[in-house]
Amino acid sequence: MNWLNKVIRSGEKIKTAIKERISKRDIENSDWYSCCVGPALKSELERNLFVCPTCQKSHRISPKQRFQILFGNNYEIIKSPVPKDDILGFHDTKPYKERLKSARKKTGLDCSMVVATGSLETIRITTVASEFSFLGASIASAEGEAFLAAAQHAIENNNPLVVFTAGGGMRMQEGMISLNQMPRTVLAINELKKKKLPYIVVLTDPTAGGITASYAMLGDLHLAEPGATVAFAGKRVIEGTVKEALPIGFQTSEYLRDKGQVDLVVERKDIAKTLETLLSILLKKNKSTIIENNEDNESSKLTIQTQQAS
């Protein structure tokens, strides 16, 4: 008799039993995922660039998956310095060093931020993407070093810098060291702008806290994936502070677009082409753009078409 039959015979609640017997790792390593219509094969999700074919939810993806969508296999990872671990000797329910060790074993990464370089058609770019599975893609000293390495690489190679944001903010296990990464990233962006290099931000789910308060909202252009949560404080925290209900869709990418904080909401399959089009304009690569505003009952959508300038 398997464990599920034993649960049924003993009268134990199935939901509780499943929670106790199936770990997060078991779920992550399975061939299935759960979305709007219940269980579905991950292979089908992967074929659709990890976007649910039914509800169009953009599921979180790793930096490697992000780079493959942008460049195929034609990209190069840029190594960045890794500072000394746990300078503060932080310890909550377990030592910070153990948390880092577990995150590195789980993801195969030194930190949550990965830098790469590749080409969008004929435009060479430097890009950064974050791994949410690495401590919620929070920002600490190692991530700050990775961002600075990306900016330095972009400047040295005269590349635009494209950043895919994700994460819950600064990593408090590093205290003021983590908070110090906010002004460091801002200074790096200022150096890019002094060199007149485009800095484009693509907001993905979720982007929050000190990430939103620093490099995520300083782009020359801001793109976002559909339905992404982009916030500083959480919705419930704000409602508890202002003592009133917030609008439906508050802190979504579509809401921010309608309020002027996001320039375009772009489906994942169209991001590479959209970035190539926008960069060709910013870099004066002999392309013009036609932007059509197509309104329907649900939302206003922007369609970008390109044509060779005469």
BELSULVEN-V487964 format. One record per residue. N is the residue number from 1. RES is the residue in one small letter. SS is DSSP state (helix for helix, strand for strand, loop for the rest). PSI is psi in whole degrees, 0 to 359 (* if undefined). OMEGA is omega as a letter, one per 30 degrees, with the letter a starting at -180 (NA if undefined). Layout:
N | RES | SS | PSI | OMEGA
N | RES | SS | PSI | OMEGA
This chain:
1 | m | loop | 128 | a
2 | n | loop | 173 | a
3 | w | helix | 330 | a
4 | l | helix | 320 | l
5 | n | helix | 322 | l
6 | k | helix | 320 | l
7 | v | helix | 315 | a
8 | i | helix | 318 | a
9 | r | helix | 326 | a
10 | s | helix | 347 | l
11 | g | loop | 6 | l
12 | e | loop | 145 | l
13 | k | loop | 128 | a
14 | i | helix | 319 | a
15 | k | helix | 317 | l
16 | t | helix | 318 | a
17 | a | helix | 317 | l
18 | i | helix | 317 | a
19 | k | helix | 322 | a
20 | e | helix | 329 | a
21 | r | helix | 339 | a
22 | i | loop | 119 | a
23 | s | loop | 167 | l
24 | k | helix | 323 | l
25 | r | helix | 321 | l
26 | d | helix | 319 | a
27 | i | helix | 316 | a
28 | e | helix | 326 | a
29 | n | loop | 0 | a
30 | s | loop | 170 | l
31 | d | loop | 9 | a
32 | w | strand | 156 | l
33 | y | strand | 163 | a
34 | s | strand | 132 | l
35 | c | strand | 216 | a
36 | c | loop | 327 | a
37 | v | loop | 14 | l
38 | g | strand | 203 | a
39 | p | strand | 139 | l
40 | a | strand | 159 | a
41 | l | strand | 136 | l
42 | k | helix | 330 | a
43 | s | helix | 324 | l
44 | e | helix | 322 | l
45 | l | helix | 318 | a
46 | e | helix | 320 | l
47 | r | helix | 335 | l
48 | n | loop | 27 | l
49 | l | loop | 34 | l
50 | f | loop | 33 | l
51 | v | strand | 128 | a
52 | c | loop | 123 | a
53 | p | loop | 346 | a
54 | t | loop | 305 | a
55 | c | loop | 355 | l
56 | q | loop | 20 | l
57 | k | loop | 132 | l
58 | s | strand | 105 | a
59 | h | loop | 153 | a
60 | r | loop | 141 | l
61 | i | loop | 162 | a
62 | s | loop | 164 | l
63 | p | helix | 319 | l
64 | k | helix | 316 | l
65 | q | helix | 322 | l
66 | r | helix | 314 | a
67 | f | helix | 324 | l
68 | q | helix | 325 | l
69 | i | helix | 321 | a
70 | l | helix | 313 | a
71 | f | helix | 357 | a
72 | g | loop | 226 | l
73 | n | loop | 8 | a
74 | n | loop | 68 | l
75 | y | strand | 163 | a
76 | e | strand | 131 | l
77 | i | strand | 134 | l
78 | i | strand | 118 | a
79 | k | loop | 144 | l
80 | s | loop | 157 | l
81 | p | loop | 146 | l
82 | v | loop | 109 | a
83 | p | loop | 168 | l
84 | k | loop | 136 | a
85 | d | loop | 142 | l
86 | d | loop | 59 | l
87 | i | loop | 328 | a
88 | l | loop | 350 | a
89 | g | loop | 41 | a
90 | f | loop | 141 | a
91 | h | strand | 120 | l
92 | d | loop | 249 | l
93 | t | loop | 339 | l
94 | k | loop | 162 | a
95 | p | strand | 145 | l
96 | y | helix | 324 | l
97 | k | helix | 323 | l
98 | e | helix | 322 | l
99 | r | helix | 317 | l
100 | l | helix | 317 | a
101 | k | helix | 316 | l
102 | s | helix | 318 | a
103 | a | helix | 320 | l
104 | r | helix | 320 | l
105 | k | helix | 321 | a
106 | k | helix | 319 | a
107 | t | helix | 339 | a
108 | g | loop | 16 | a
109 | l | loop | 155 | l
110 | d | loop | 329 | l
111 | c | loop | 180 | a
112 | s | loop | 351 | a
113 | m | strand | 129 | a
114 | v | strand | 135 | a
115 | v | strand | 138 | l
116 | a | strand | 165 | l
117 | t | strand | 143 | a
118 | g | strand | 183 | a
119 | s | strand | 137 | l
120 | l | strand | 102 | a
121 | e | loop | 246 | a
122 | t | loop | 4 | a
123 | i | strand | 118 | l
124 | r | strand | 131 | a
125 | i | strand | 158 | l
126 | t | strand | 137 | a
127 | t | strand | 156 | a
128 | v | strand | 137 | l
129 | a | strand | 154 | a
130 | s | strand | 148 | l
131 | e | loop | 108 | a
132 | f | loop | 334 | a
133 | s | loop | 347 | l
134 | f | loop | 90 | l
135 | l | helix | 43 | l
136 | g | helix | 23 | a
137 | a | helix | 30 | l
138 | s | loop | 157 | a
139 | i | strand | 125 | l
140 | a | loop | 194 | a
141 | s | helix | 322 | a
142 | a | helix | 321 | l
143 | e | helix | 324 | l
144 | g | helix | 318 | l
145 | e | helix | 321 | l
146 | a | helix | 318 | l
147 | f | helix | 316 | l
148 | l | helix | 323 | l
149 | a | helix | 322 | l
150 | a | helix | 315 | l
151 | a | helix | 318 | l
152 | q | helix | 318 | l
153 | h | helix | 318 | l
154 | a | helix | 316 | a
155 | i | helix | 314 | a
156 | e | helix | 330 | a
157 | n | loop | 7 | l
158 | n | loop | 42 | a
159 | n | loop | 147 | l
160 | p | strand | 153 | l
161 | l | strand | 124 | l
162 | v | strand | 123 | a
163 | v | strand | 126 | l
164 | f | strand | 109 | a
165 | t | strand | 148 | l
166 | a | strand | 149 | l
167 | g | strand | 162 | a
168 | g | loop | 4 | l
169 | g | loop | 207 | a
170 | m | strand | 150 | a
171 | r | loop | 107 | a
172 | m | helix | 349 | l
173 | q | helix | 343 | l
174 | e | helix | 9 | l
175 | g | helix | 229 | a
176 | m | helix | 339 | l
177 | i | helix | 318 | l
178 | s | helix | 317 | l
179 | l | helix | 330 | a
180 | n | helix | 342 | l
181 | q | helix | 340 | l
182 | m | helix | 305 | l
183 | p | helix | 331 | l
184 | r | helix | 316 | l
185 | t | helix | 324 | l
186 | v | helix | 317 | l
187 | l | helix | 321 | l
188 | a | helix | 319 | l
189 | i | helix | 320 | l
190 | n | helix | 323 | l
191 | e | helix | 321 | l
192 | l | helix | 316 | a
193 | k | helix | 329 | l
194 | k | helix | 327 | l
195 | k | loop | 2 | a
196 | k | loop | 37 | l
197 | l | loop | 132 | a
198 | p | loop | 140 | l
199 | y | strand | 109 | a
200 | i | strand | 134 | a
201 | v | strand | 132 | l
202 | v | strand | 113 | a
203 | l | strand | 125 | l
204 | t | strand | 171 | a
205 | d | strand | 131 | f
206 | p | strand | 152 | l
207 | t | strand | 119 | a
208 | a | loop | 172 | l
209 | g | helix | 223 | a
210 | g | helix | 341 | l
211 | i | helix | 313 | l
212 | t | helix | 325 | a
213 | a | loop | 0 | l
214 | s | loop | 251 | a
215 | y | helix | 341 | a
216 | a | helix | 334 | a
217 | m | helix | 25 | a
218 | l | loop | 16 | a
219 | g | loop | 157 | l
220 | d | loop | 327 | l
221 | l | strand | 146 | l
222 | h | strand | 118 | l
223 | l | strand | 163 | l
224 | a | strand | 148 | l
225 | e | loop | 150 | a
226 | p | loop | 137 | l
227 | g | loop | 5 | a
228 | a | loop | 140 | l
229 | t | strand | 122 | l
230 | v | strand | 117 | a
231 | a | loop | 168 | l
232 | f | loop | 284 | l
233 | a | loop | 157 | l
234 | g | loop | 156 | a
235 | k | helix | 316 | a
236 | r | helix | 326 | l
237 | v | helix | 316 | a
238 | i | helix | 315 | l
239 | e | helix | 322 | l
240 | g | helix | 334 | a
241 | t | helix | 313 | a
242 | v | helix | 350 | l
243 | k | loop | 40 | l
244 | e | loop | 157 | a
245 | a | loop | 143 | l
246 | l | loop | 160 | a
247 | p | loop | 154 | l
248 | i | loop | 135 | a
249 | g | loop | 4 | l
250 | f | loop | 135 | l
251 | q | loop | 14 | l
252 | t | strand | 161 | a
253 | s | helix | 324 | l
254 | e | helix | 321 | l
255 | y | helix | 316 | l
256 | l | helix | 325 | l
257 | r | helix | 315 | a
258 | d | helix | 334 | l
259 | k | loop | 3 | l
260 | g | loop | 8 | a
261 | q | loop | 345 | l
262 | v | loop | 137 | a
263 | d | loop | 316 | a
264 | l | strand | 138 | l
265 | v | strand | 119 | a
266 | v | loop | 131 | l
267 | e | loop | 150 | a
268 | r | helix | 321 | a
269 | k | helix | 340 | a
270 | d | helix | 358 | a
271 | i | helix | 314 | a
272 | a | helix | 313 | a
273 | k | helix | 322 | l
274 | t | helix | 317 | l
275 | l | helix | 317 | l
276 | e | helix | 319 | l
277 | t | helix | 312 | a
278 | l | helix | 319 | a
279 | l | helix | 326 | l
280 | s | helix | 329 | l
281 | i | helix | 311 | a
282 | l | helix | 326 | a
283 | l | loop | 4 | l
284 | k | loop | 53 | a
285 | k | loop | 36 | l
286 | n | loop | 41 | l
287 | k | strand | 146 | l
288 | s | strand | 171 | a
289 | t | strand | 144 | l
290 | i | strand | 122 | l
291 | i | strand | 119 | a
292 | e | strand | 135 | l
293 | n | strand | 104 | a
294 | n | strand | 113 | a
295 | e | strand | 136 | l
296 | d | loop | 189 | a
297 | n | loop | 339 | a
298 | e | loop | 314 | a
299 | s | loop | 167 | l
300 | s | strand | 126 | a
301 | k | strand | 140 | l
302 | l | strand | 126 | l
303 | t | strand | 127 | a
304 | i | strand | 127 | l
305 | q | strand | 147 | a
306 | t | strand | 152 | l
307 | q | strand | 151 | l
308 | q | strand | 134 | l
309 | a | loop | 137 | a
310 | s | loop | * | NA
